[in-house]
Amino acid sequence: SCNLSKVSGLIFSGCSVLHHSTAAVANPAFRRFQTIFLRAYLLALWADWLQGPYLYKLYRHYSFLESQIAILYVCGLAACVLFAPFSSWLPQVLGRRPTCLLFCLCYSACCLTKLSTDYFVLIVGRVLGGISTSLLATTFEGWYVHRHVDVHDFPKEWIPVTFTKAATWNHGLAVGAGLVANLLAEWLHLGPVAPFLLAVPCLLCCAWVVLTDWGKEEAEGIPQGDKQAPINAPNGGVTHLSAKARFSRSCYEGLRCLLSDKRVMLLGGVQALFESVLYIFVFLWTPVLDPHGSPLGIVFSCFMAASMAGSLLYRLATSTRYHLQPSHVLCLSVLMAFFSFFMLTFSTVPGQPRPHESFLAFLLLELACGLYFPALSFLQGRIIPEEKRASVLAWFRLPLHLLACLGLLALHGEVSGAGEGEGGSGTRHMFGGCAVMMLAALMAVVSLFTLGRNDTDLRVEGNRGGGEGF
């Protein structure tokens, strides 16, 4: 699932805001507001994770070839790329709460399309899934931050308290979703479509919470609510024009920040290379392990547990006891990912597969992810100005999704070429390409080291002090 990169990085924020959590927890109004938000947000995350373990398996169950499945994944990524700019603009036009309801409706429709064996219907479902992913990554957090700051006037320092709690729950939900999906699909023999059908009532419950609890919350707040322009504007098009103007300016400022600061560009390069490879991994892990009878839900839970372990190791490594800096951890995570894909090029040799070694390599990659996301989140917070961060990260996602789409299209061409077929070496070649991309990411990290060697802002506060190195 695509929300992992967004949420798991927030685990680290708990390291720097622990001194704010006591005051926040002691405030009953804040606790009530936080509970109302998390009730809906965690339901949305749970529904998203339920769809992770058996998506590829479902398409194979419907007898589609790997090359056809690759196109389905590309359609989802392309929809995510094309809709991403509108996901930040849409709440300004419709309002934040209606946009969250739109997410629930869109994602429910996506899940229901999985009942069909028609290829075109499944493509529509992937497009709806890409749109829903973009909405999930922005709208819920946007509603919370707006109410937190503009309506309740809580301290901004309390915002990471809520999202750290969400990130902690998110890992547990991911592990649990894999177990539940495995229970439904394999132990109860309901088939790979069962987890998708379970996600629908979860999304309907999320929509009910947004309608009722969030509605009451907004009724008790400032009357103008989510709309950012007056309702009685003299020209009905002014609100839309203003939203478009704000969106255009945000895109321009983000691109200018990206091009004017070499550190921002290098960090974007690392993110694009690393996370595009993760999208390819999401596609490939099932065809590597499933032919050998692996229980996919259990495997998925193991992956999520490894990622959670990586996040906890990050907090330990950057503590005052071990004094490692986020930049060191970022380099280590890229090296681990490279070694993982290097292992996979040998464990996926056609005719001589070694599934146990592949599984260990995948676990190593997920452990690297747990280290990578909080380290990246820290460096982004220090390098990218806060007021431009959202637009800069949106520009980062453009090459990220483009590289992932190109990789999947290359795989599609290889497995559908004459003589290769499903049993060809396309998977092994793709893992080799991913290893090369990790080497390129490592070079970008080293260049970032050189530029930021003496920049104390890129160090954890408690670990600042003498000594060379970035």
Solvent accessible surface area in square Angstrom, and as a share of the most:
residue,aa,sasa,rsa
1,S,43,0.28
2,C,42,0.25
3,N,6,0.03
4,L,17,0.08
5,S,42,0.27
6,K,72,0.31
7,V,2,0.01
8,S,0,0.00
9,G,4,0.04
10,L,41,0.20
11,I,8,0.04
12,F,14,0.06
13,S,20,0.13
14,G,2,0.02
15,C,46,0.28
16,S,55,0.35
17,V,15,0.09
18,L,109,0.54
19,H,131,0.58
20,H,44,0.20
21,S,30,0.19
22,T,103,0.60
23,A,55,0.42
24,A,0,0.00
25,V,82,0.47
26,A,75,0.58
27,N,44,0.23
28,P,92,0.58
29,A,55,0.43
30,F,2,0.01
31,R,110,0.40
32,R,114,0.42
33,F,1,0.00
34,Q,13,0.06
35,T,66,0.39
36,I,12,0.06
37,F,0,0.00
38,L,11,0.05
39,R,112,0.41
40,A,0,0.00
41,Y,4,0.01
42,L,29,0.14
43,L,46,0.23
44,A,0,0.00
45,L,0,0.00
46,W,46,0.16
47,A,0,0.00
48,D,8,0.04
49,W,1,0.00
50,L,0,0.00
51,Q,17,0.07
52,G,21,0.20
53,P,1,0.01
54,Y,2,0.01
55,L,21,0.11
56,Y,7,0.03
57,K,62,0.26
58,L,1,0.00
59,Y,0,0.00
60,R,100,0.36
61,H,115,0.51
62,Y,39,0.15
63,S,97,0.63
64,F,22,0.09
65,L,95,0.47
66,E,11,0.05
67,S,8,0.05
68,Q,67,0.30
69,I,0,0.00
70,A,0,0.00
71,I,46,0.24
72,L,0,0.00
73,Y,12,0.05
74,V,18,0.11
75,C,29,0.17
76,G,4,0.04
77,L,10,0.05
78,A,36,0.28
79,A,9,0.07
80,C,12,0.07
81,V,29,0.17
82,L,129,0.64
83,F,37,0.16
84,A,22,0.17
85,P,52,0.33
86,F,100,0.42
87,S,3,0.02
88,S,55,0.35
89,W,42,0.15
90,L,28,0.14
91,P,14,0.09
92,Q,34,0.15
93,V,17,0.10
94,L,76,0.38
95,G,1,0.01
96,R,29,0.10
97,R,52,0.19
98,P,60,0.38
99,T,0,0.00
100,C,0,0.00
101,L,43,0.21
102,L,62,0.31
103,F,0,0.00
104,C,3,0.02
105,L,125,0.62
106,C,13,0.08
107,Y,12,0.05
108,S,9,0.06
109,A,37,0.29
110,C,4,0.02
111,C,0,0.00
112,L,88,0.44
113,T,21,0.12
114,K,3,0.01
115,L,99,0.49
116,S,32,0.21
117,T,89,0.52
118,D,73,0.38
119,Y,61,0.23
120,F,143,0.60
121,V,51,0.29
122,L,0,0.00
123,I,41,0.21
124,V,57,0.32
125,G,0,0.00
126,R,39,0.14
127,V,53,0.31
128,L,40,0.20
129,G,7,0.07
130,G,5,0.05
131,I,38,0.19
132,S,0,0.00
133,T,22,0.13
134,S,6,0.04
135,L,0,0.00
136,L,4,0.02
137,A,25,0.19
138,T,38,0.22
139,T,2,0.01
140,F,0,0.00
141,E,28,0.12
142,G,28,0.27
143,W,0,0.00
144,Y,0,0.00
145,V,58,0.33
146,H,26,0.12
147,R,0,0.00
148,H,0,0.00
149,V,38,0.22
150,D,85,0.44
151,V,27,0.16
152,H,59,0.27
153,D,118,0.61
154,F,21,0.09
155,P,59,0.37
156,K,127,0.54
157,E,85,0.38
158,W,24,0.08
159,I,28,0.14
160,P,35,0.22
161,V,17,0.10
162,T,0,0.00
163,F,10,0.04
164,T,20,0.12
165,K,91,0.39
166,A,0,0.00
167,A,0,0.00
168,T,78,0.45
169,W,134,0.47
170,N,0,0.00
171,H,3,0.01
172,G,41,0.40
173,L,29,0.14
174,A,1,0.01
175,V,33,0.19
176,G,21,0.20
177,A,0,0.00
178,G,0,0.00
179,L,80,0.40
180,V,43,0.25
181,A,0,0.00
182,N,0,0.00
183,L,70,0.35
184,L,28,0.14
185,A,10,0.07
186,E,58,0.26
187,W,143,0.50
188,L,95,0.47
189,H,156,0.70
190,L,100,0.50
191,G,20,0.19
192,P,11,0.07
193,V,27,0.16
194,A,11,0.09
195,P,0,0.00
196,F,1,0.00
197,L,67,0.33
198,L,61,0.30
199,A,0,0.00
200,V,20,0.12
201,P,63,0.40
202,C,17,0.10
203,L,0,0.00
204,L,106,0.53
205,C,70,0.42
206,C,0,0.00
207,A,18,0.14
208,W,166,0.58
209,V,15,0.08
210,V,0,0.00
211,L,93,0.46
212,T,36,0.21
213,D,32,0.16
214,W,0,0.00
215,G,16,0.15
216,K,129,0.55
217,E,1,0.01
218,E,28,0.13
219,A,87,0.67
220,E,119,0.53
221,G,24,0.23
222,I,67,0.34
223,P,135,0.85
224,Q,122,0.54
225,G,12,0.12
226,D,12,0.06
227,K,77,0.33
228,Q,81,0.36
229,A,18,0.14
230,P,93,0.58
231,I,160,0.81
232,N,130,0.66
233,A,24,0.19
234,P,140,0.88
235,N,92,0.47
236,G,69,0.67
237,G,37,0.36
238,V,60,0.34
239,T,26,0.15
240,H,83,0.37
241,L,123,0.61
242,S,36,0.23
243,A,0,0.00
244,K,106,0.45
245,A,58,0.45
246,R,86,0.31
247,F,54,0.23
248,S,67,0.43
249,R,172,0.63
250,S,50,0.32
251,C,40,0.24
252,Y,126,0.48
253,E,35,0.16
254,G,0,0.00
255,L,62,0.31
256,R,122,0.45
257,C,12,0.07
258,L,25,0.12
259,L,113,0.56
260,S,88,0.57
261,D,39,0.20
262,K,129,0.55
263,R,56,0.21
264,V,0,0.00
265,M,88,0.39
266,L,30,0.15
267,L,0,0.00
268,G,6,0.06
269,G,27,0.26
270,V,0,0.00
271,Q,16,0.07
272,A,4,0.03
273,L,33,0.16
274,F,1,0.00
275,E,10,0.05
276,S,0,0.00
277,V,1,0.00
278,L,20,0.10
279,Y,38,0.14
280,I,2,0.01
281,F,8,0.03
282,V,54,0.31
283,F,0,0.00
284,L,0,0.00
285,W,10,0.04
286,T,3,0.02
287,P,28,0.17
288,V,17,0.10
289,L,3,0.01
290,D,34,0.18
291,P,99,0.62
292,H,85,0.38
293,G,65,0.62
294,S,27,0.17
295,P,52,0.33
296,L,1,0.00
297,G,0,0.00
298,I,50,0.25
299,V,10,0.06
300,F,10,0.04
301,S,6,0.04
302,C,47,0.28
303,F,2,0.01
304,M,9,0.04
305,A,40,0.31
306,A,16,0.13
307,S,0,0.00
308,M,65,0.29
309,A,41,0.32
310,G,0,0.00
311,S,1,0.01
312,L,103,0.51
313,L,85,0.42
314,Y,0,0.00
315,R,72,0.26
316,L,85,0.42
317,A,18,0.14
318,T,7,0.04
319,S,37,0.24
320,T,90,0.52
321,R,183,0.67
322,Y,105,0.40
323,H,107,0.48
324,L,71,0.36
325,Q,1,0.01
326,P,0,0.00
327,S,0,0.00
328,H,68,0.30
329,V,2,0.01
330,L,0,0.00
331,C,23,0.14
332,L,84,0.42
333,S,0,0.00
334,V,0,0.00
335,L,77,0.38
336,M,28,0.13
337,A,0,0.00
338,F,50,0.21
339,F,108,0.45
340,S,0,0.00
341,F,0,0.00
342,F,95,0.39
343,M,52,0.23
344,L,0,0.00
345,T,21,0.12
346,F,98,0.41
347,S,1,0.01
348,T,17,0.10
349,V,36,0.20
350,P,58,0.36
351,G,76,0.73
352,Q,121,0.54
353,P,68,0.43
354,R,95,0.35
355,P,30,0.19
356,H,151,0.67
357,E,72,0.32
358,S,1,0.00
359,F,54,0.23
360,L,106,0.53
361,A,0,0.00
362,F,0,0.00
363,L,42,0.21
364,L,41,0.20
365,L,1,0.00
366,E,6,0.03
367,L,44,0.22
368,A,0,0.00
369,C,2,0.01
370,G,0,0.00
371,L,9,0.05
372,Y,0,0.00
373,F,6,0.03
374,P,0,0.00
375,A,0,0.00
376,L,7,0.03
377,S,41,0.26
378,F,12,0.05
379,L,0,0.00
380,Q,16,0.07
381,G,31,0.30
382,R,71,0.26
383,I,7,0.04
384,I,2,0.01
385,P,52,0.33
386,E,127,0.57
387,E,142,0.64
388,K,49,0.21
389,R,68,0.25
390,A,82,0.64
391,S,12,0.08
392,V,0,0.00
393,L,34,0.17
394,A,41,0.32
395,W,71,0.25
396,F,3,0.01
397,R,71,0.26
398,L,83,0.41
399,P,55,0.34
400,L,4,0.02
401,H,5,0.02
402,L,103,0.51
403,L,57,0.28
404,A,0,0.00
405,C,14,0.08
406,L,96,0.48
407,G,11,0.11
408,L,1,0.01
409,L,74,0.37
410,A,59,0.46
411,L,1,0.01
412,H,56,0.25
413,G,40,0.39
414,E,50,0.22
415,V,9,0.05
416,S,63,0.40
417,G,30,0.29
418,A,111,0.86
419,G,90,0.87
420,E,68,0.30
421,G,32,0.31
422,E,71,0.32
423,G,64,0.62
424,G,24,0.23
425,S,23,0.15
426,G,2,0.02
427,T,24,0.14
428,R,80,0.29
429,H,101,0.45
430,M,24,0.11
431,F,0,0.00
432,G,22,0.21
433,G,33,0.32
434,C,0,0.00
435,A,8,0.06
436,V,98,0.56
437,M,36,0.16
438,M,1,0.00
439,L,79,0.39
440,A,41,0.32
441,A,0,0.00
442,L,33,0.17
443,M,138,0.61
444,A,15,0.11
445,V,0,0.00
446,V,75,0.43
447,S,44,0.29
448,L,1,0.01
449,F,39,0.16
450,T,89,0.52
451,L,84,0.42
452,G,0,0.00
453,R,109,0.40
454,N,126,0.65
455,D,40,0.21
456,T,77,0.45
457,D,78,0.40
458,L,0,0.00
459,R,30,0.11
460,V,21,0.12
461,E,97,0.43
462,G,53,0.51
463,N,13,0.07
464,R,98,0.36
465,G,55,0.52
466,G,78,0.75
467,G,66,0.64
468,E,148,0.66
469,G,20,0.19
470,F,8,0.04
